[in-house]
Amino acid sequence: MTALIARKIGMTQVFTPEGVKYPVTVLDVSSNIVVQKKSTDGKDGYNAIKLGFGAVHKHEKEGCEPRWRMTKPLQGVFQKAGIEEPRRHLREFRVSAEELAGYEVGQTLSADAFKAGQYVDVTGTSKGRGFAGVMKRHNFHGSLTMTHGTHEYFRHAGSIGASADPARVVKGKRMPGQYGNARSTVMNLHIVEVIADQNLILVKGGVPGANGGIVYIKTAVKKAKSFKDPGMNPTEEEA
Protein backbone atom coordinates (compact mmCIF):
# COMPACT_ATOMS: atom_id res chain seq x y z
CA MET A 1 0.00 0.00 0.00
CA THR A 2 1.26 3.45 -0.94
CA ALA A 3 0.34 6.33 1.36
CA LEU A 4 1.15 10.04 1.69
CA ILE A 5 0.10 12.99 3.82
CA ALA A 6 -1.26 15.89 1.78
CA ARG A 7 -2.64 19.40 2.09
CA LYS A 8 -5.86 20.21 0.26
CA ILE A 9 -5.21 23.19 -2.01
CA GLY A 10 -8.65 23.50 -3.60
CA MET A 11 -10.65 22.44 -6.63
CA THR A 12 -10.23 23.15 -10.33
CA GLN A 13 -11.00 21.40 -13.60
CA VAL A 14 -8.99 19.62 -16.28
CA PHE A 15 -9.79 18.61 -19.84
CA THR A 16 -8.81 15.39 -21.58
CA PRO A 17 -7.62 15.36 -25.21
CA GLU A 18 -11.15 14.21 -26.13
CA GLY A 19 -12.60 17.35 -24.53
CA VAL A 20 -14.08 15.67 -21.45
CA LYS A 21 -14.07 17.98 -18.43
CA TYR A 22 -13.29 16.62 -14.95
CA PRO A 23 -13.66 18.44 -11.63
CA VAL A 24 -10.55 17.67 -9.60
CA THR A 25 -9.15 18.39 -6.15
CA VAL A 26 -5.51 19.49 -5.98
CA LEU A 27 -3.47 17.85 -3.21
CA ASP A 28 0.02 19.05 -2.25
CA VAL A 29 2.22 16.17 -1.01
CA SER A 30 5.56 18.00 -0.73
CA SER A 31 7.84 17.51 2.32
CA ASN A 32 6.72 13.93 3.07
CA ILE A 33 9.49 12.08 4.89
CA VAL A 34 9.81 8.65 6.54
CA VAL A 35 10.32 9.21 10.27
CA GLN A 36 10.09 5.68 11.64
CA LYS A 37 9.71 2.05 10.59
CA LYS A 38 7.87 -0.52 12.71
CA SER A 39 8.04 -4.26 12.11
CA THR A 40 6.82 -7.51 13.59
CA ASP A 41 10.42 -8.32 14.55
CA GLY A 42 10.63 -5.26 16.80
CA LYS A 43 8.86 -4.30 20.01
CA ASP A 44 5.83 -2.93 18.15
CA GLY A 45 4.70 -6.27 16.75
CA TYR A 46 3.29 -4.97 13.44
CA ASN A 47 4.51 -3.52 10.15
CA ALA A 48 4.01 0.20 9.60
CA ILE A 49 5.74 3.40 8.56
CA LYS A 50 5.43 6.79 10.23
CA LEU A 51 5.44 9.79 7.90
CA GLY A 52 6.06 13.44 8.68
CA PHE A 53 4.61 16.36 6.75
CA GLY A 54 4.56 20.15 6.89
CA ALA A 55 7.07 22.75 8.00
CA VAL A 56 7.59 23.72 11.64
CA HIS A 57 8.30 27.33 12.61
CA LYS A 58 11.73 27.95 14.15
CA HIS A 59 12.19 30.62 16.81
CA GLU A 60 15.32 32.65 16.12
CA LYS A 61 15.80 35.49 18.59
CA GLU A 62 18.98 37.40 19.27
CA GLY A 63 20.58 36.28 22.52
CA CYS A 64 18.55 33.05 22.65
CA GLU A 65 19.29 29.61 21.29
CA PRO A 66 17.18 28.83 18.18
CA ARG A 67 14.45 26.29 18.90
CA TRP A 68 11.64 24.59 17.02
CA ARG A 69 8.09 25.50 17.94
CA MET A 70 7.09 22.00 19.07
CA THR A 71 7.27 19.88 22.20
CA LYS A 72 10.56 18.31 23.24
CA PRO A 73 9.22 14.73 23.04
CA LEU A 74 8.31 15.31 19.39
CA GLN A 75 11.69 16.88 18.73
CA GLY A 76 13.25 13.74 20.15
CA VAL A 77 11.40 11.60 17.62
CA PHE A 78 13.06 13.44 14.74
CA GLN A 79 16.44 13.61 16.46
CA LYS A 80 16.39 9.85 16.91
CA ALA A 81 15.65 9.45 13.20
CA GLY A 82 18.48 11.82 12.28
CA ILE A 83 16.14 14.34 10.63
CA GLU A 84 17.41 17.91 11.02
CA GLU A 85 14.15 19.68 10.12
CA PRO A 86 11.13 18.32 12.05
CA ARG A 87 7.68 18.05 10.49
CA ARG A 88 4.48 19.42 11.95
CA HIS A 89 2.19 16.46 11.21
CA LEU A 90 2.87 12.79 11.94
CA ARG A 91 0.82 9.89 10.66
CA GLU A 92 1.28 6.12 10.77
CA PHE A 93 0.29 3.80 7.93
CA ARG A 94 0.15 0.01 8.01
CA VAL A 95 2.14 -1.74 5.27
CA SER A 96 3.13 -5.31 4.42
CA ALA A 97 6.56 -6.74 5.20
CA GLU A 98 7.54 -6.55 1.52
CA GLU A 99 6.48 -2.92 1.27
CA LEU A 100 8.25 -2.04 4.52
CA ALA A 101 11.56 -3.18 3.05
CA GLY A 102 11.25 -0.55 0.33
CA TYR A 103 11.34 2.36 2.81
CA GLU A 104 14.27 3.88 4.67
CA VAL A 105 14.22 6.28 7.61
CA GLY A 106 14.91 9.79 6.33
CA GLN A 107 13.69 8.96 2.83
CA THR A 108 11.78 11.76 1.11
CA LEU A 109 8.58 10.74 -0.66
CA SER A 110 7.08 12.69 -3.56
CA ALA A 111 4.00 12.72 -5.76
CA ASP A 112 5.46 10.18 -8.19
CA ALA A 113 4.69 7.49 -5.61
CA PHE A 114 1.27 7.46 -7.31
CA LYS A 115 0.43 7.26 -11.01
CA ALA A 116 -2.39 8.68 -13.09
CA GLY A 117 -5.24 6.20 -13.38
CA GLN A 118 -4.86 4.72 -9.90
CA TYR A 119 -7.71 4.53 -7.40
CA VAL A 120 -7.11 5.98 -3.95
CA ASP A 121 -8.93 6.52 -0.65
CA VAL A 122 -8.68 10.01 0.87
CA THR A 123 -9.31 10.58 4.59
CA GLY A 124 -9.79 13.95 6.26
CA THR A 125 -11.91 15.93 8.71
CA SER A 126 -15.16 17.17 7.21
CA LYS A 127 -16.24 20.79 7.50
CA GLY A 128 -17.95 21.52 10.82
CA ARG A 129 -21.51 22.85 10.51
CA GLY A 130 -22.33 23.06 14.19
CA PHE A 131 -25.63 21.93 15.71
CA ALA A 132 -28.00 21.29 12.82
CA GLY A 133 -31.62 20.27 12.47
CA VAL A 134 -32.98 17.20 10.72
CA MET A 135 -33.60 18.97 7.40
CA LYS A 136 -29.97 20.02 7.02
CA ARG A 137 -28.41 17.04 8.78
CA HIS A 138 -30.53 14.20 7.33
CA ASN A 139 -32.27 15.83 4.33
CA PHE A 140 -35.77 15.59 5.83
CA HIS A 141 -38.39 17.34 3.70
CA GLY A 142 -40.37 18.73 6.66
CA SER A 143 -42.89 17.10 8.93
CA LEU A 144 -46.15 18.57 7.58
CA THR A 145 -47.52 20.24 4.48
CA MET A 146 -48.18 23.96 4.48
CA THR A 147 -51.98 23.50 4.16
CA HIS A 148 -55.03 22.87 6.32
CA GLY A 149 -54.14 25.31 9.05
CA THR A 150 -50.58 24.21 9.94
CA HIS A 151 -49.05 26.70 12.35
CA GLU A 152 -45.53 27.08 13.79
CA TYR A 153 -44.52 23.56 12.73
CA PHE A 154 -42.31 23.67 9.69
CA ARG A 155 -38.82 22.11 10.06
CA HIS A 156 -39.56 19.65 12.85
CA ALA A 157 -38.63 15.97 12.88
CA GLY A 158 -42.07 14.70 13.78
CA SER A 159 -42.85 11.93 16.23
CA ILE A 160 -39.91 9.95 17.63
CA GLY A 161 -41.81 7.59 19.94
CA ALA A 162 -42.50 3.89 19.48
CA SER A 163 -45.79 3.34 21.36
CA ALA A 164 -45.96 0.86 24.25
CA ASP A 165 -43.52 -1.55 22.65
CA PRO A 166 -40.59 -0.94 22.97
CA ALA A 167 -41.70 2.26 24.75
CA ARG A 168 -38.45 4.07 24.07
CA VAL A 169 -36.59 5.93 21.35
CA VAL A 170 -34.65 3.35 19.37
CA LYS A 171 -30.91 3.78 18.96
CA GLY A 172 -29.76 5.44 15.75
CA LYS A 173 -32.87 7.56 15.38
CA ARG A 174 -32.14 10.42 13.01
CA MET A 175 -32.44 13.57 15.10
CA PRO A 176 -30.84 17.03 15.37
CA GLY A 177 -27.24 17.14 16.53
CA GLN A 178 -23.62 17.87 15.68
CA TYR A 179 -23.11 17.91 11.92
CA GLY A 180 -19.67 17.66 10.34
CA ASN A 181 -16.26 18.10 12.00
CA ALA A 182 -15.79 14.33 11.90
CA ARG A 183 -13.34 11.92 10.34
CA SER A 184 -14.51 11.08 6.83
CA THR A 185 -13.14 8.90 4.03
CA VAL A 186 -14.01 9.11 0.34
CA MET A 187 -13.17 5.83 -1.37
CA ASN A 188 -12.19 4.94 -4.93
CA LEU A 189 -11.21 8.40 -6.15
CA HIS A 190 -9.51 8.35 -9.54
CA ILE A 191 -6.14 10.08 -9.95
CA VAL A 192 -6.46 12.18 -13.09
CA GLU A 193 -2.95 13.64 -13.17
CA VAL A 194 0.29 13.67 -11.17
CA ILE A 195 2.45 16.81 -11.47
CA ALA A 196 5.72 15.43 -10.15
CA ASP A 197 7.83 18.60 -10.42
CA GLN A 198 5.39 20.50 -8.17
CA ASN A 199 4.48 17.50 -5.97
CA LEU A 200 0.79 17.83 -6.80
CA ILE A 201 -1.81 15.08 -7.19
CA LEU A 202 -5.12 15.79 -8.96
CA VAL A 203 -7.95 13.46 -7.97
CA LYS A 204 -11.38 13.37 -9.60
CA GLY A 205 -14.12 14.72 -7.31
CA GLY A 206 -14.11 16.28 -3.86
CA VAL A 207 -12.32 15.27 -0.67
CA PRO A 208 -13.29 15.98 2.96
CA GLY A 209 -12.37 19.23 4.67
CA ALA A 210 -11.75 22.86 3.87
CA ASN A 211 -8.98 24.26 1.69
CA GLY A 212 -5.69 24.12 3.56
CA GLY A 213 -6.73 21.09 5.60
CA ILE A 214 -4.63 17.96 6.09
CA VAL A 215 -5.75 14.75 4.37
CA TYR A 216 -4.32 11.26 4.05
CA ILE A 217 -4.17 9.62 0.64
CA LYS A 218 -3.53 5.91 0.22
CA THR A 219 -4.07 3.11 -2.27
CA ALA A 220 -7.75 2.14 -2.52
CA VAL A 221 -8.76 -0.80 -0.34
CA LYS A 222 -11.93 -1.65 -2.28
CA LYS A 223 -11.22 -0.63 -5.85
CA ALA A 224 -14.30 0.01 -8.02
CA LYS A 225 -14.67 -2.79 -10.55
CA SER A 226 -17.34 -1.46 -12.90
CA PHE A 227 -16.42 2.22 -12.99
CA LYS A 228 -14.92 3.41 -16.27
CA ASP A 229 -14.00 6.98 -17.13
CA PRO A 230 -14.14 7.99 -20.82
CA GLY A 231 -10.94 9.58 -22.01
CA MET A 232 -8.80 8.34 -19.12
CA ASN A 233 -5.98 5.86 -19.52
CA PRO A 234 -6.52 2.58 -17.63
CA THR A 235 -3.91 1.25 -15.27
CA GLU A 236 -1.73 -1.72 -16.18
CA GLU A 237 -3.93 -4.03 -14.10
CA GLU A 238 -7.09 -2.91 -15.95
CA ALA A 239 -5.55 -3.04 -19.44
C-alpha positions in Angstrom: 0.0 0.0 0.0 1.3 3.4 -0.9 0.3 6.3 1.4 1.1 10.0 1.7 0.1 13.0 3.8 -1.3 15.9 1.8 -2.6 19.4 2.1 -5.9 20.2 0.3 -5.2 23.2 -2.0 -8.7 23.5 -3.6 -10.7 22.4 -6.6 -10.2 23.1 -10.3 -11.0 21.4 -13.6 -9.0 19.6 -16.3 -9.8 18.6 -19.8 -8.8 15.4 -21.6 -7.6 15.4 -25.2 -11.1 14.2 -26.1 -12.6 17.4 -24.5 -14.1 15.7 -21.5 -14.1 18.0 -18.4 -13.3 16.6 -15.0 -13.7 18.4 -11.6 -10.5 17.7 -9.6 -9.2 18.4 -6.1 -5.5 19.5 -6.0 -3.5 17.8 -3.2 0.0 19.1 -2.2 2.2 16.2 -1.0 5.6 18.0 -0.7 7.8 17.5 2.3 6.7 13.9 3.1 9.5 12.1 4.9 9.8 8.6 6.5 10.3 9.2 10.3 10.1 5.7 11.6 9.7 2.0 10.6 7.9 -0.5 12.7 8.0 -4.3 12.1 6.8 -7.5 13.6 10.4 -8.3 14.5 10.6 -5.3 16.8 8.9 -4.3 20.0 5.8 -2.9 18.2 4.7 -6.3 16.7 3.3 -5.0 13.4 4.5 -3.5 10.1 4.0 0.2 9.6 5.7 3.4 8.6 5.4 6.8 10.2 5.4 9.8 7.9 6.1 13.4 8.7 4.6 16.4 6.7 4.6 20.2 6.9 7.1 22.7 8.0 7.6 23.7 11.6 8.3 27.3 12.6 11.7 27.9 14.1 12.2 30.6 16.8 15.3 32.7 16.1 15.8 35.5 18.6 19.0 37.4 19.3 20.6 36.3 22.5 18.6 33.1 22.6 19.3 29.6 21.3 17.2 28.8 18.2 14.4 26.3 18.9 11.6 24.6 17.0 8.1 25.5 17.9 7.1 22.0 19.1 7.3 19.9 22.2 10.6 18.3 23.2 9.2 14.7 23.0 8.3 15.3 19.4 11.7 16.9 18.7 13.3 13.7 20.2 11.4 11.6 17.6 13.1 13.4 14.7 16.4 13.6 16.5 16.4 9.8 16.9 15.6 9.5 13.2 18.5 11.8 12.3 16.1 14.3 10.6 17.4 17.9 11.0 14.2 19.7 10.1 11.1 18.3 12.0 7.7 18.0 10.5 4.5 19.4 11.9 2.2 16.5 11.2 2.9 12.8 11.9 0.8 9.9 10.7 1.3 6.1 10.8 0.3 3.8 7.9 0.2 0.0 8.0 2.1 -1.7 5.3 3.1 -5.3 4.4 6.6 -6.7 5.2 7.5 -6.5 1.5 6.5 -2.9 1.3 8.3 -2.0 4.5 11.6 -3.2 3.1 11.2 -0.6 0.3 11.3 2.4 2.8 14.3 3.9 4.7 14.2 6.3 7.6 14.9 9.8 6.3 13.7 9.0 2.8 11.8 11.8 1.1 8.6 10.7 -0.7 7.1 12.7 -3.6 4.0 12.7 -5.8 5.5 10.2 -8.2 4.7 7.5 -5.6 1.3 7.5 -7.3 0.4 7.3 -11.0 -2.4 8.7 -13.1 -5.2 6.2 -13.4 -4.9 4.7 -9.9 -7.7 4.5 -7.4 -7.1 6.0 -4.0 -8.9 6.5 -0.6 -8.7 10.0 0.9 -9.3 10.6 4.6 -9.8 14.0 6.3 -11.9 15.9 8.7 -15.2 17.2 7.2 -16.2 20.8 7.5 -18.0 21.5 10.8 -21.5 22.8 10.5 -22.3 23.1 14.2 -25.6 21.9 15.7 -28.0 21.3 12.8 -31.6 20.3 12.5 -33.0 17.2 10.7 -33.6 19.0 7.4 -30.0 20.0 7.0 -28.4 17.0 8.8 -30.5 14.2 7.3 -32.3 15.8 4.3 -35.8 15.6 5.8 -38.4 17.3 3.7 -40.4 18.7 6.7 -42.9 17.1 8.9 -46.1 18.6 7.6 -47.5 20.2 4.5 -48.2 24.0 4.5 -52.0 23.5 4.2 -55.0 22.9 6.3 -54.1 25.3 9.1 -50.6 24.2 9.9 -49.0 26.7 12.4 -45.5 27.1 13.8 -44.5 23.6 12.7 -42.3 23.7 9.7 -38.8 22.1 10.1 -39.6 19.6 12.8 -38.6 16.0 12.9 -42.1 14.7 13.8 -42.8 11.9 16.2 -39.9 10.0 17.6 -41.8 7.6 19.9 -42.5 3.9 19.5 -45.8 3.3 21.4 -46.0 0.9 24.2 -43.5 -1.5 22.6 -40.6 -0.9 23.0 -41.7 2.3 24.7 -38.4 4.1 24.1 -36.6 5.9 21.4 -34.7 3.4 19.4 -30.9 3.8 19.0 -29.8 5.4 15.8 -32.9 7.6 15.4 -32.1 10.4 13.0 -32.4 13.6 15.1 -30.8 17.0 15.4 -27.2 17.1 16.5 -23.6 17.9 15.7 -23.1 17.9 11.9 -19.7 17.7 10.3 -16.3 18.1 12.0 -15.8 14.3 11.9 -13.3 11.9 10.3 -14.5 11.1 6.8 -13.1 8.9 4.0 -14.0 9.1 0.3 -13.2 5.8 -1.4 -12.2 4.9 -4.9 -11.2 8.4 -6.1 -9.5 8.4 -9.5 -6.1 10.1 -10.0 -6.5 12.2 -13.1 -3.0 13.6 -13.2 0.3 13.7 -11.2 2.4 16.8 -11.5 5.7 15.4 -10.1 7.8 18.6 -10.4 5.4 20.5 -8.2 4.5 17.5 -6.0 0.8 17.8 -6.8 -1.8 15.1 -7.2 -5.1 15.8 -9.0 -8.0 13.5 -8.0 -11.4 13.4 -9.6 -14.1 14.7 -7.3 -14.1 16.3 -3.9 -12.3 15.3 -0.7 -13.3 16.0 3.0 -12.4 19.2 4.7 -11.8 22.9 3.9 -9.0 24.3 1.7 -5.7 24.1 3.6 -6.7 21.1 5.6 -4.6 18.0 6.1 -5.8 14.8 4.4 -4.3 11.3 4.1 -4.2 9.6 0.6 -3.5 5.9 0.2 -4.1 3.1 -2.3 -7.8 2.1 -2.5 -8.8 -0.8 -0.3 -11.9 -1.6 -2.3 -11.2 -0.6 -5.9 -14.3 0.0 -8.0 -14.7 -2.8 -10.6 -17.3 -1.5 -12.9 -16.4 2.2 -13.0 -14.9 3.4 -16.3 -14.0 7.0 -17.1 -14.1 8.0 -20.8 -10.9 9.6 -22.0 -8.8 8.3 -19.1 -6.0 5.9 -19.5 -6.5 2.6 -17.6 -3.9 1.2 -15.3 -1.7 -1.7 -16.2 -3.9 -4.0 -14.1 -7.1 -2.9 -16.0 -5.6 -3.0 -19.4 
